[in-house]
Amino acid sequence: MADRPKGIRRLMAAAIVLVALVLAAAVYVWRDDILRTRLDPKEPFQTYDPPPAPDYAQRSAWALMPNAPEAPTAGEPPADVFFVGPTTFDGGRHWNAPIDDPKADRLFRQVMAPNYAGPFVRVGRIFAPRYRQASLYTLMTLRDDAREARRFAYGDVAQAFRYYVAHYNLDRPFVIVGVEQGGTLATRLIAEEVAANPTLRARLAAAYLVQTVVPSDNPPLPPCLAPKQTGCLAAWASVYDGEPERAQALLDRSLVWNDVGQLVNLGSRTPICFNPLFGAVVDAEAPARLNLGATNATGLEWGARPAFLTRQVGAKCDKGILRVTRPKSPSLKPSGSWTDRRRAPGYNVFFADLEADAGARVAALAEPGTTPAD
């Protein structure tokens, strides 16, 4: 009989372990839902009080800009780059980020700027506005609240671009670059501010919309069909080889602008697929030997030129998605927290390819007789 309490204790311990294992398994299975719930502002956007608006006359409203934006020097590149950055704000209390959120700003400076604005440092003076970006959570749901938050963010980007054109562009050639959420906002910006303005359109070397879905049946500019073509659109969304489910999820979750400025589902439309290894929208397969240089520029001092890894990836457009072979270097692998893996990666496999492509288009725009694509 003396062994009975000991046996009961063993059974209780085993039961506790079993319950813990079941709970751990449940947390693992539903971890995405749990983490999404943590990022949900849990307030309708209609009653949400957004952070204060940026004043683009103030330097503090720009994440990146030249030292003397109103007076370019002979030592600076011949063009400008208007850069709309990707999501760096997770969410939680806000649908849209305050422009002075320290964590979001740190992620932009340490990860996003070096990897995605970095390829254009030698192409032009970089103008990157801070804007009340929609949170990462808004990219994980198709709720109307999330769409409204993304539409709201566009208002800041449009104001920043107008201020840039009026005060800093000085009739110079320029490039537009947008990444992920920033690419979606840049798509509408191009349609409303550039495409219908012959003067601006004549000075646009190209627009690069990275990890951005743009329907091929009604793009705001003609797609870039050849290297050195100017006034064109280079847009693509990519997945690695062997990720068919992720490719389908990308298409299913993509929101695009309709003619009245609403974000709607892509549906059965096929996106534009620009292949950076060819410098063109083309369905042929680009082998890795064409890859001029991939890099992980995370943590580099702004403006520092990273070391390149050549021949890292090949790429091929397939049904509107750019399928990329897996990089060979461990430094070009997805890493970080759950939220880090759901935003633009902390490396750029097409860094040197984009640098060369944009430089050639800017140079072509300066050639006599060059006109933007129709």
Secondary structure, 3 states (H helix, E strand, C coil): CCHHHHHHHHHHHHHHHHHHHHHHHHHHHCHHHHHHHHHCCCCCHHHCCCCCCCCCCCHHHEEECCCCCCCCCCCCCCEEEEEECCCCCCCCCCCECCCCCHHHHHHHHHHHHHHHHHHHCCCEEEEEECCCCECHHHHCCCCHHHHHHHHHHHHHHHHHHHHHHHHCCCCCCEEEEEECHHHHHHHHHHHHHHCCCHHHHHHEEEEEEECCCCECCCCCCCECCCCCCCCEEEEECEEECCCHHHHHHHHHHCEEECCCCCEEECCCCCECCEECCCCEECCCEECHHHCCCEECCCCCCCCCCCCCECCCCCEEEECCEEEECCCCCHHHCCCCCCCHHHCCCCCECCHHHHHHHHHHHHHHHCCCCCCCCC
